[in-house]
């Protein structure tokens, strides 16, 4: 068996497979379907400083080789997470990572600070694809200044491993990656969803309540793979790759493109045990190709 362990800054992963935020709940929902301690990490659903109801229904729609969603970060807020969810997940034997969202740098920083106090949460992932309410609703992650402002604010109040999740809805994602690296990000994960739309031609209306939503699934994989490859060459910090991964072959492509670890998202809806299958598939490929460690293939392209 090949060595599958990898390292993201100070974060030790037993293997490079993690689950993507918003597709795996808090992990507890999958406990009867797969061994939660069998993968490198679980990134729990988006958490905000204050409770959020999310968007009106309908907020999910199937598309060709993918899906659209506009859930809108529905959650009960960070205090609820700390009091009620954390006690249930703190002893799971893998890296439990919290995805943090906000509407201002101050919101992000305060939410991150409260999570910083939780001993068994070793890292957070910042979702900078959120709209900046103080700047006309433009997402933080689409400009260098916006992305940097969030990371700078959080870095001042958060002292563990800081992963920044990058938006693909930009002209030059490598430029954004360098901006967050300069402000203290320990790692970047990419890609978040692409903006998309679907229309019901009989009802003459869009399928989602707010018209547009985030596109994910196999259809985005070539775009995600290209962006991971570009960013891995542009920054010195570790890159986590995601976007359309649904089998071990997909994951290996991302590793070869420069990702140190990967996240599986939409595929969890089709097969709740897919992350374990991908982990085993990576190991089988490494064994079949005479590799002693997964590190031998990271960034070979």
C-alpha positions as CSV (number, residue, x, y, z in Angstrom):
1,X,0.0,0.0,0.0
2,X,1.3,3.4,-1.0
3,X,1.7,6.2,1.5
4,X,-1.3,8.5,1.1
5,X,-0.6,11.1,3.8
6,X,-0.2,14.7,2.7
7,X,0.3,18.0,4.5
8,X,-1.6,21.3,4.1
9,X,0.5,23.8,6.1
10,X,0.3,22.5,9.6
11,X,-2.7,20.2,8.8
12,X,-1.8,16.5,8.5
13,X,-4.1,14.5,6.3
14,X,-4.1,10.7,6.4
15,X,-5.0,10.8,2.7
16,X,-5.6,13.5,0.1
17,X,-9.4,13.0,-0.1
18,X,-11.8,15.4,1.6
19,X,-15.5,16.3,1.1
20,X,-16.6,19.7,-0.1
21,X,-18.7,22.1,1.9
22,X,-22.4,22.1,1.3
23,X,-22.4,18.5,0.0
24,X,-21.7,16.5,3.1
25,X,-23.7,18.3,5.8
26,X,-21.8,18.1,9.1
27,X,-20.5,14.6,8.3
28,X,-22.9,13.1,10.8
29,X,-25.5,12.6,8.1
30,X,-23.2,10.1,6.3
31,X,-22.0,8.2,9.4
32,X,-24.1,5.2,8.6
33,X,-23.1,5.1,5.0
34,X,-19.3,5.3,5.2
35,X,-16.5,5.4,7.8
36,X,-16.0,9.1,8.5
37,X,-12.4,8.5,9.8
38,X,-11.4,6.9,6.5
39,X,-10.8,10.2,4.6
40,X,-8.4,13.1,5.1
41,X,-11.0,15.7,6.1
42,X,-14.6,16.8,6.1
43,X,-15.4,20.4,5.3
44,X,-18.7,21.1,6.9
45,X,-21.5,23.2,5.5
46,X,-21.1,27.0,5.3
47,X,-21.3,28.8,8.6
48,X,-22.0,32.5,9.1
49,X,-21.8,34.9,12.1
50,X,-25.6,35.1,12.2
51,X,-28.4,32.6,11.2
52,X,-29.4,32.6,7.6
53,X,-32.7,31.3,6.1
54,X,-31.2,30.9,2.6
55,X,-33.1,31.6,-0.6
56,X,-36.7,30.7,-1.5
57,X,-37.4,27.4,-3.2
58,X,-36.9,26.0,-5.8
59,X,-33.1,26.3,-5.2
60,X,-31.7,23.2,-6.9
61,X,-32.0,22.1,-10.5
62,X,-30.4,19.3,-12.5
63,X,-28.5,20.2,-15.7
64,X,-26.5,18.2,-18.3
65,X,-23.7,16.5,-16.3
66,X,-24.2,18.7,-13.3
67,X,-26.5,20.7,-11.1
68,X,-27.3,24.2,-10.2
69,X,-28.0,25.4,-6.7
70,X,-28.9,28.7,-5.0
71,X,-29.3,27.4,-1.4
72,X,-27.9,30.6,-0.1
73,X,-25.8,29.5,2.9
74,X,-28.8,28.4,5.1
75,X,-27.5,27.7,8.6
76,X,-28.2,28.5,12.2
77,X,-25.1,30.7,12.8
78,X,-21.7,30.1,14.4
79,X,-23.0,30.2,18.0
80,X,-25.4,27.4,17.3
81,X,-22.6,25.5,15.6
82,X,-20.3,25.9,18.6
83,X,-22.9,24.9,21.1
84,X,-24.8,22.1,19.4
85,X,-22.9,20.8,16.4
86,X,-19.3,20.9,17.6
87,X,-19.9,18.6,20.6
88,X,-21.2,16.0,18.1
89,X,-18.3,16.2,15.6
90,X,-15.3,17.0,17.7
91,X,-14.2,13.4,18.3
92,X,-14.5,12.2,14.7
93,X,-11.0,10.9,13.8
94,X,-10.4,13.1,10.8
95,X,-9.8,16.8,10.2
96,X,-13.1,18.6,10.7
97,X,-12.9,21.9,8.9
98,X,-15.5,24.7,9.0
99,X,-16.4,26.6,5.9
100,X,-16.8,30.3,6.9
101,X,-18.9,32.9,5.0
102,X,-19.8,36.5,5.6
103,X,-21.0,39.8,4.2
104,X,-18.2,41.9,5.4
105,X,-14.5,41.4,6.4
106,X,-15.6,42.0,10.0
107,X,-18.3,39.3,9.8
108,X,-15.8,36.8,8.5
109,X,-13.2,37.7,11.2
110,X,-15.7,37.5,14.1
111,X,-17.0,34.1,12.9
112,X,-13.5,32.8,12.4
113,X,-12.4,34.0,15.9
114,X,-15.2,32.0,17.5
115,X,-14.2,28.9,15.7
116,X,-10.6,29.5,16.6
117,X,-11.5,28.8,20.2
118,X,-12.7,25.2,19.3
119,X,-9.8,22.8,20.1
120,X,-10.8,20.1,17.6
121,X,-11.3,22.3,14.6
122,X,-7.8,22.6,13.1
123,X,-8.6,24.7,10.0
124,X,-11.2,26.8,8.3
125,X,-12.0,27.4,4.7
126,X,-13.0,30.9,3.7
127,X,-15.8,31.2,1.1
128,X,-14.9,34.5,-0.5
129,X,-17.6,34.0,-3.3
130,X,-20.0,35.8,-1.0
131,X,-21.5,39.3,-1.9
132,X,-19.9,42.3,-0.2
133,X,-22.9,44.1,1.2
134,X,-20.9,47.3,1.7
135,X,-19.7,47.4,-2.0
136,X,-22.9,46.9,-4.0
137,X,-23.1,43.2,-3.8
138,X,-20.0,42.3,-5.8
139,X,-18.4,39.0,-4.5
140,X,-15.3,39.5,-2.5
141,X,-13.5,36.8,-4.5
142,X,-13.7,38.5,-7.9
143,X,-11.2,41.3,-7.1
144,X,-7.7,41.1,-5.6
145,X,-8.6,43.9,-3.2
146,X,-11.8,42.3,-2.1
147,X,-10.2,38.9,-1.5
148,X,-7.2,40.3,0.3
149,X,-9.5,42.4,2.6
150,X,-11.2,39.3,3.9
151,X,-8.0,37.3,4.4
152,X,-6.3,40.1,6.1
153,X,-9.1,40.6,8.6
154,X,-9.4,36.9,9.3
155,X,-5.7,36.4,9.6
156,X,-5.5,38.9,12.4
157,X,-8.0,36.9,14.5
158,X,-7.5,33.3,13.4
159,X,-4.4,31.4,14.3
160,X,-4.8,27.9,12.8
161,X,-4.6,26.6,9.2
162,X,-6.4,29.1,6.9
163,X,-7.7,27.8,3.5
164,X,-9.2,30.3,1.1
165,X,-11.8,28.9,-1.4
166,X,-11.4,30.8,-4.7
167,X,-14.2,31.8,-7.1
168,X,-13.8,30.7,-10.8
169,X,-15.9,33.6,-12.0
170,X,-12.9,35.8,-12.6
171,X,-10.6,36.7,-15.5
172,X,-7.3,35.7,-13.8
173,X,-7.7,33.3,-10.9
174,X,-3.9,33.1,-10.4
175,X,-3.9,36.8,-9.6
176,X,-6.5,36.3,-6.9
177,X,-4.5,33.4,-5.5
178,X,-1.4,35.5,-5.2
179,X,-3.3,38.2,-3.4
180,X,-4.7,35.9,-0.7
181,X,-1.3,34.3,-0.3
182,X,0.3,37.7,0.3
183,X,-2.2,38.3,3.1
184,X,-1.4,35.1,5.0
185,X,-3.5,32.3,3.4
186,X,-2.0,28.9,4.2
187,X,-3.7,27.2,1.3
188,X,-6.2,27.8,-1.5
189,X,-9.0,25.6,-2.6
190,X,-10.6,25.8,-6.0
191,X,-12.9,26.0,-7.7
192,X,-16.1,27.2,-6.2
193,X,-19.2,26.9,-8.4
194,X,-19.5,28.6,-11.8
195,X,-22.4,30.9,-12.2
196,X,-25.2,29.4,-14.4
197,X,-28.9,29.4,-15.3
198,X,-31.6,27.0,-16.5
199,X,-35.0,27.9,-18.0
200,X,-38.3,25.9,-18.2
201,X,-39.4,26.8,-21.7
202,X,-43.0,25.6,-21.0
203,X,-43.5,27.8,-17.9
204,X,-41.3,30.5,-19.5
205,X,-39.4,31.0,-16.2
206,X,-36.1,30.1,-14.7
207,X,-35.8,26.9,-12.7
208,X,-34.2,28.7,-9.7
209,X,-36.0,31.1,-7.4
210,X,-33.3,33.8,-7.9
211,X,-32.8,33.0,-11.6
212,X,-29.1,32.1,-11.3
213,X,-27.1,29.7,-9.2
214,X,-23.8,27.8,-8.8
215,X,-23.0,25.2,-11.4
216,X,-21.2,22.0,-10.2
217,X,-20.6,18.4,-11.2
218,X,-18.7,16.7,-14.0
219,X,-19.4,19.5,-16.5
220,X,-17.1,21.9,-14.6
221,X,-14.1,19.5,-14.3
222,X,-12.1,20.7,-17.3
223,X,-12.4,24.3,-16.2
224,X,-11.5,23.4,-12.6
225,X,-8.5,21.3,-13.7
226,X,-7.1,24.1,-15.8
227,X,-7.5,26.6,-13.0
228,X,-5.8,24.3,-10.4
229,X,-2.9,23.8,-12.8
230,X,-2.6,27.6,-13.3
231,X,-2.8,28.4,-9.6
232,X,-0.4,25.7,-8.5
233,X,2.3,27.3,-10.7
234,X,1.5,30.8,-9.4
235,X,1.7,30.3,-5.6
236,X,4.0,28.6,-3.1
237,X,1.2,27.5,-0.7
238,X,-0.6,24.2,-1.1
239,X,-3.5,24.0,-3.5
240,X,-6.6,21.9,-2.9
241,X,-8.5,20.9,-6.1
242,X,-12.2,20.4,-6.5
243,X,-14.8,20.6,-9.3
244,X,-16.5,17.7,-10.9
245,X,-14.4,14.9,-9.2
246,X,-16.4,11.7,-9.4
247,X,-13.8,8.9,-9.5
248,X,-10.2,8.1,-8.7
249,X,-9.1,9.0,-12.2
250,X,-10.5,12.5,-11.8
251,X,-8.8,12.9,-8.4
252,X,-5.4,11.7,-9.9
253,X,-5.7,14.3,-12.7
254,X,-6.1,17.1,-10.1
255,X,-3.1,15.8,-8.1
256,X,-1.0,15.6,-11.2
257,X,-2.1,19.2,-12.1
258,X,-0.6,20.4,-8.8
259,X,-3.2,19.8,-6.1
260,X,-1.9,18.5,-2.8
261,X,-5.4,17.3,-1.8
262,X,-8.8,17.2,-3.4
263,X,-12.4,17.7,-2.4
264,X,-15.4,15.7,-3.6
265,X,-18.7,17.6,-3.8
266,X,-21.7,16.9,-6.1
267,X,-20.7,13.2,-6.5
268,X,-21.7,12.7,-2.8
269,X,-25.3,13.1,-3.8
270,X,-25.0,10.2,-6.3
271,X,-22.9,7.9,-4.1
272,X,-22.5,8.7,-0.4
273,X,-19.4,6.4,-0.2
274,X,-17.7,7.9,-3.2
275,X,-14.9,9.5,-1.1
276,X,-13.8,6.1,0.2
277,X,-13.9,4.6,-3.3
278,X,-11.8,7.5,-4.6
279,X,-9.3,7.0,-1.7
280,X,-9.0,3.3,-2.5
281,X,-8.8,4.0,-6.3
282,X,-5.9,6.4,-5.8
283,X,-4.1,3.7,-3.8
284,X,-4.7,1.0,-6.4
285,X,-3.4,3.3,-9.1
286,X,-0.2,4.1,-7.2
287,X,0.4,0.4,-6.4
288,X,-0.2,-0.5,-10.1
289,X,2.3,2.1,-11.2
290,X,5.0,1.3,-8.7
291,X,4.6,4.6,-6.7
292,X,5.6,4.4,-3.0
293,X,3.8,7.7,-2.1
294,X,1.1,9.9,-3.5
295,X,3.6,12.8,-3.3
296,X,5.4,11.3,-6.3
297,X,2.6,12.3,-8.7
298,X,1.6,15.7,-7.2
299,X,2.4,18.5,-9.7
300,X,4.0,16.3,-12.4
301,X,2.2,18.1,-15.2
